Amino acid sequence: MNTLSFTSVVGLLLPCAAIAGNEWPAWRGAHGDGIASQGDLVAEWSTNHNILWKAKIPGAGWSQPVVWDNRVFLTTAVTTNQVKPKGGEFDPGLAFGRFGPPGQRGPGPGPWTSPDRIPHDFGNYTNAPPPPAPDVVYQWKVICLNLDNGQVRWEKTLRQGKPATPIHRNNTYASETPVTDGERLFAYFGMNGLYCLDFEGQLRWSADLGSFPTQFGWGSGSSPVLYEDLLYIQCDNDKDSFLAAIDKRTGRERWRVARQEQSNWSSPYVWKNCFRTELVTGGGTKLRSYDPKSGELLWELKASGRTAITPVGDGDFLYADSYDRMMGGQGLLVAIKPGAHGDISLNPGQTTNQYVAWATSLNSYRVASPLLYRGCLYQLDQQSGIVRCFDARTGALRYKERLPGTRGFTASPWASDGEVFCLDETGATVLLRAGPQFEILATNRLEETMWASAAIADRRILLRGVEYLYCIGK
């Protein structure tokens, strides 16, 4: 949203030997890049074509489903008289009187979908007191379904009570994607707790990492990352931001570092490059890289203000995006070389230095994380249905096109077998041929609001809408 990405957001890297081709254990898959190793995905579907099953999901959540061993896990938050998020609303939200927790939307000005419609006294709203948390009881749940038929294996309520913080009306209290190591599932609900379950739904441990205010009361959206025996939590907020490493077996903190940041919704990303393994965090003030074992800061680069976009990379470069703090438009897209140390920020007017391969300034609203695939970097706009394709090595813009029949993108794109999939918020998925030339292969539509990113397992595509989870395949 011009507000932020609430789906946003996680990168994951697990040992390759532990991952079968049919597993999708975290947000954007086993390596946090949105690339499905198995090909032959279905290219055409609709509400009555190539839908293997659909399951109605109680409550609301923008977390992506994760898959392991024929089990589909997803999180949700449920309350009575629940008003579901609605697409097409991008105004700043709570500070403008348009408070939107389920059942408690207040009156206020209409949505501002472009900067020229923002009130002239916008600055006065930035100092408005934070809105209260909704005075309603929620249940925070994990649901496990069978991948073959969508039947519920089990459902577990992890917490019941009133939320600790407010959220934007288009956010949910279950926007963080869970992660699994094949034995345990780790479900993080932001300010409402971190939980570890086994595959039968039994609670193994839980942790309360604190409750903190966020910009305009928009809520949280940063998903956990699992690497070896540590679970990483990035909690950027308007009071006490931090990055923490949690022992996945016990729930105890191994280390925690303070971050000089305000609210961001980006998830950490484990970058295995040709030089070393790094834990990279998007940030509004600075993009930062840490030693995943100790939390030691490796390098930092001045960013544009805030971000909901998770970095992505390969052995040669890391790609990260950010945008201005208040309006969420103008911002810097950069490509970072491995081996950096210290402050690698660009000086005014610079687009490259010793460790920055290239940089470009974008003037658009972006919350979907970029896709790096076959030498191209793809970036989607949130409000205009535009896709950009860059040469990943040089930063040259290969094309910028509006995708017909789309409105805007919050879900991050994915790729398989030479095809790029772009899911817009209205349920339309446009398939592009991968490469520097623009070519649409197909457009498919499900008539439902969709902000969650896709999961791919056993040549099936799982798409979560505001009401249903769809399994798409031949």
Summary of the structure (lengths in Angstrom):
residues: 474
radius of gyration: 20.2
end to end distance: 33.0
largest distance: 56.4
contacts: 1779
relative contact order: 0.17
helix: 4%
strand: 38%
